[in-house]
Amino acid sequence: MIEELASVVLTTNLPERGLQAGDIGTVVLVHQEGEGYTVEFMTLSGDTVAVVTVTALQVRPIRTNEIAHVRELVAA
């Protein structure tokens, strides 16, 4: 189970929220012992883009051999 305040990677696109697979967010709430999560996605300057509730299949933990990549935010 992913813990609160852990960084996670989105595994599916959420175009209605302006989010793409690969975006990095922070778990702010764990639902039903890890069946779902509320995740906050922010810009690098700290502005919140979206707070979404997703299933456990829609996010995964960050792996130690990964590097972040930057993309410009496009309004949803």
TIDOBA-422443 format. One record per residue (C-alpha): residue number from 1; residue in three letters; x, z, y. Coordinates in nm, 4 decimals, m for minus. Layout:
<NUM; "ALA"; <X; Z; Y>>
...
END
This chain:
<1; "MET"; <0.0000; 0.0000; 0.0000>>
<2; "ILE"; <0.1167; m0.0781; 0.3515>>
<3; "GLU"; <0.1405; 0.2287; 0.5743>>
<4; "GLU"; <0.0098; 0.2729; 0.9295>>
<5; "LEU"; <0.2558; 0.1572; 1.1981>>
<6; "ALA"; <0.4303; m0.0799; 0.9546>>
<7; "SER"; <0.5087; m0.4316; 1.0711>>
<8; "VAL"; <0.3318; m0.7010; 0.8682>>
<9; "VAL"; <0.3213; m1.0793; 0.8481>>
<10; "LEU"; <m0.0078; m1.2673; 0.8670>>
<11; "THR"; <m0.0474; m1.4922; 0.5603>>
<12; "THR"; <m0.3448; m1.6991; 0.6811>>
<13; "ASN"; <m0.4356; m1.8727; 1.0054>>
<14; "LEU"; <m0.6993; m1.7028; 1.2206>>
<15; "PRO"; <m0.7634; m1.9817; 1.4745>>
<16; "GLU"; <m1.0633; m1.8050; 1.6272>>
<17; "ARG"; <m0.8196; m1.5317; 1.7370>>
<18; "GLY"; <m0.5295; m1.7634; 1.8271>>
<19; "LEU"; <m0.3210; m1.6376; 1.5338>>
<20; "GLN"; <m0.1167; m1.8345; 1.2825>>
<21; "ALA"; <0.0276; m1.7536; 0.9431>>
<22; "GLY"; <0.3690; m1.6016; 1.0029>>
<23; "ASP"; <0.2688; m1.4043; 1.3140>>
<24; "ILE"; <0.3948; m1.0454; 1.3080>>
<25; "GLY"; <0.1676; m0.7513; 1.3791>>
<26; "THR"; <0.1546; m0.3732; 1.3478>>
<27; "VAL"; <m0.0867; m0.1915; 1.1177>>
<28; "VAL"; <m0.2898; 0.0523; 1.3258>>
<29; "LEU"; <m0.5403; 0.1577; 1.0588>>
<30; "VAL"; <m0.5530; 0.1432; 0.6782>>
<31; "HIS"; <m0.8974; 0.0849; 0.5230>>
<32; "GLN"; <m1.0130; 0.1956; 0.1766>>
<33; "GLU"; <m0.6694; 0.2890; 0.0451>>
<34; "GLY"; <m0.5129; m0.0463; 0.1319>>
<35; "GLU"; <m0.7975; m0.2870; 0.0622>>
<36; "GLY"; <m0.7883; m0.3867; 0.4287>>
<37; "TYR"; <m0.6031; m0.3192; 0.7514>>
<38; "THR"; <m0.6612; m0.3246; 1.1246>>
<39; "VAL"; <m0.3594; m0.4984; 1.2758>>
<40; "GLU"; <m0.2519; m0.5358; 1.6392>>
<41; "PHE"; <m0.0742; m0.8567; 1.7377>>
<42; "MET"; <0.1222; m0.8533; 2.0618>>
<43; "THR"; <0.3372; m1.0838; 2.2738>>
<44; "LEU"; <0.7071; m1.0035; 2.2957>>
<45; "SER"; <0.6437; m0.8570; 2.6409>>
<46; "GLY"; <0.3964; m0.6062; 2.4937>>
<47; "ASP"; <0.0589; m0.7581; 2.5829>>
<48; "THR"; <m0.2030; m0.7301; 2.3101>>
<49; "VAL"; <m0.3172; m1.0698; 2.1828>>
<50; "ALA"; <m0.5646; m0.9505; 1.9209>>
<51; "VAL"; <m0.6650; m0.6502; 1.7147>>
<52; "VAL"; <m0.8162; m0.7745; 1.3908>>
<53; "THR"; <m0.9331; m0.6278; 1.0636>>
<54; "VAL"; <m0.8042; m0.8255; 0.7656>>
<55; "THR"; <m0.8044; m0.7984; 0.3883>>
<56; "ALA"; <m0.4934; m0.6968; 0.1980>>
<57; "LEU"; <m0.4460; m1.0627; 0.0979>>
<58; "GLN"; <m0.4238; m1.1733; 0.4621>>
<59; "VAL"; <m0.1102; m0.9716; 0.5425>>
<60; "ARG"; <0.2108; m0.8767; 0.3673>>
<61; "PRO"; <0.5035; m0.6472; 0.4415>>
<62; "ILE"; <0.8054; m0.7875; 0.6231>>
<63; "ARG"; <1.0932; m0.8694; 0.3875>>
<64; "THR"; <1.4472; m0.7572; 0.4615>>
<65; "ASN"; <1.5884; m1.1125; 0.4503>>
<66; "GLU"; <1.3515; m1.2585; 0.7138>>
<67; "ILE"; <1.4169; m1.3475; 1.0754>>
<68; "ALA"; <1.1556; m1.3588; 1.3533>>
<69; "HIS"; <1.0642; m1.6929; 1.5128>>
<70; "VAL"; <0.9094; m1.7440; 1.8553>>
<71; "ARG"; <0.6128; m1.9680; 1.9394>>
<72; "GLU"; <0.4175; m2.0028; 2.2604>>
<73; "LEU"; <0.0722; m1.8488; 2.2556>>
<74; "VAL"; <m0.2135; m2.0955; 2.2853>>
<75; "ALA"; <m0.5458; m1.9510; 2.4001>>
<76; "ALA"; <m0.8094; m1.9340; 2.1261>>
END
